[in-house]
Amino acid sequence: MDGITGATTGNKAVHGLLFTTSGLLAIDIFSKFNDSPDTPSESKYMTNAIAVSMFFAAGSSVIAGSPWPLIGAGVVNAYLYWLYSQKLEN
């Protein structure tokens, strides 16, 4: 059993996929709302991208009964926000 989620070994693979998929979804949504980090647009698009990706991650978490989609999307969104914010400041 996993101490964090109470998952069995078989469920760990599924939780890993949920984590990865939600992270990739966040990247996809960011790329739709924003240009590349080299040519960032406005910060409102970053906020919209985070909101949309977290909405889908929350839905995935509810359906799967696992926190890993939210964790995956949260980690990637935090990184992308940091990355794009640095470019907006320059």
The 8 nearest C-alpha neighbors of each residue, nearest first, counted from 0:
[[1, 7, 5, 6, 2, 8, 4, 3],
 [0, 2, 5, 6, 3, 4, 7, 8],
 [1, 3, 5, 4, 0, 6, 7, 11],
 [4, 2, 1, 5, 6, 0, 66, 67],
 [3, 5, 6, 1, 2, 65, 66, 0],
 [6, 4, 1, 0, 2, 3, 7, 10],
 [7, 5, 1, 4, 0, 10, 11, 8],
 [6, 8, 0, 10, 9, 11, 1, 5],
 [7, 9, 11, 10, 6, 0, 12, 1],
 [10, 8, 11, 7, 12, 13, 6, 14],
 [9, 11, 13, 7, 12, 8, 6, 14],
 [10, 12, 14, 8, 13, 9, 15, 6],
 [13, 11, 15, 10, 14, 9, 16, 8],
 [12, 14, 16, 10, 15, 11, 17, 9],
 [13, 15, 17, 11, 16, 12, 67, 10],
 [16, 14, 12, 18, 13, 17, 11, 19],
 [15, 17, 13, 19, 14, 18, 20, 12],
 [16, 18, 14, 20, 68, 15, 19, 67],
 [19, 17, 71, 68, 67, 15, 16, 21],
 [20, 18, 16, 22, 17, 21, 15, 23],
 [21, 19, 23, 17, 22, 18, 16, 24],
 [22, 20, 24, 72, 68, 23, 18, 19],
 [23, 21, 72, 71, 19, 25, 24, 20],
 [22, 24, 26, 20, 25, 21, 19, 27],
 [23, 25, 21, 27, 22, 26, 20, 28],
 [24, 26, 52, 22, 28, 23, 27, 72],
 [27, 25, 23, 29, 24, 28, 30, 22],
 [28, 26, 24, 30, 25, 29, 23, 31],
 [27, 29, 31, 25, 30, 26, 48, 24],
 [30, 28, 26, 32, 48, 31, 27, 33],
 [29, 31, 27, 33, 28, 32, 26, 34],
 [32, 30, 28, 29, 33, 27, 34, 48],
 [31, 33, 29, 30, 44, 48, 28, 34],
 [34, 32, 30, 29, 31, 40, 44, 39],
 [33, 35, 39, 38, 30, 36, 40, 32],
 [34, 36, 37, 38, 39, 33, 30, 83],
 [37, 35, 39, 83, 38, 86, 34, 82],
 [36, 38, 35, 39, 86, 34, 83, 87],
 [37, 39, 36, 35, 34, 40, 86, 33],
 [40, 38, 36, 34, 37, 35, 87, 33],
 [39, 41, 33, 34, 38, 42, 44, 87],
 [42, 40, 43, 44, 39, 45, 87, 33],
 [41, 43, 45, 44, 46, 40, 84, 87],
 [44, 42, 46, 45, 41, 47, 40, 48],
 [45, 43, 47, 42, 46, 32, 41, 48],
 [44, 46, 48, 42, 43, 47, 49, 80],
 [45, 47, 43, 49, 44, 48, 50, 42],
 [46, 48, 44, 50, 45, 49, 51, 43],
 [49, 47, 45, 29, 51, 46, 50, 28],
 [48, 50, 46, 52, 47, 51, 53, 76],
 [51, 49, 47, 53, 48, 52, 54, 46],
 [52, 50, 54, 48, 53, 49, 47, 55],
 [51, 53, 25, 55, 49, 54, 50, 48],
 [54, 52, 56, 50, 55, 51, 57, 49],
 [55, 53, 51, 57, 52, 56, 50, 58],
 [54, 56, 58, 52, 53, 57, 59, 51],
 [55, 57, 53, 59, 69, 68, 58, 54],
 [58, 56, 60, 54, 59, 55, 69, 53],
 [59, 57, 55, 61, 60, 56, 62, 54],
 [58, 60, 56, 62, 57, 61, 63, 55],
 [61, 59, 57, 65, 63, 58, 66, 64],
 [60, 62, 64, 58, 59, 63, 57, 65],
 [61, 63, 59, 60, 64, 58, 65, 57],
 [64, 62, 60, 65, 61, 59, 66, 58],
 [63, 65, 61, 60, 62, 66, 59, 67],
 [64, 66, 60, 63, 67, 61, 68, 14],
 [65, 67, 60, 69, 68, 70, 64, 4],
 [68, 66, 70, 18, 69, 65, 71, 14],
 [69, 67, 18, 56, 21, 71, 17, 70],
 [70, 68, 56, 72, 67, 71, 66, 73],
 [69, 71, 67, 73, 68, 72, 74, 66],
 [72, 70, 18, 22, 68, 74, 73, 69],
 [71, 73, 22, 21, 75, 69, 74, 70],
 [72, 74, 70, 76, 71, 75, 69, 77],
 [75, 73, 77, 71, 72, 76, 70, 78],
 [74, 76, 78, 72, 77, 22, 73, 79],
 [77, 75, 79, 73, 78, 74, 72, 80],
 [78, 76, 80, 74, 75, 79, 73, 81],
 [77, 79, 75, 81, 76, 80, 82, 74],
 [80, 78, 82, 76, 81, 77, 83, 75],
 [81, 79, 77, 83, 82, 78, 84, 76],
 [80, 82, 78, 84, 79, 83, 77, 85],
 [83, 81, 79, 80, 85, 84, 78, 86],
 [82, 84, 86, 80, 36, 85, 81, 79],
 [85, 83, 87, 81, 86, 82, 80, 88],
 [84, 86, 88, 83, 87, 82, 81, 89],
 [85, 87, 83, 89, 84, 88, 36, 39],
 [88, 86, 84, 89, 85, 39, 83, 40],
 [87, 89, 85, 86, 84, 83, 39, 42],
 [88, 86, 87, 85, 84, 39, 83, 37]]
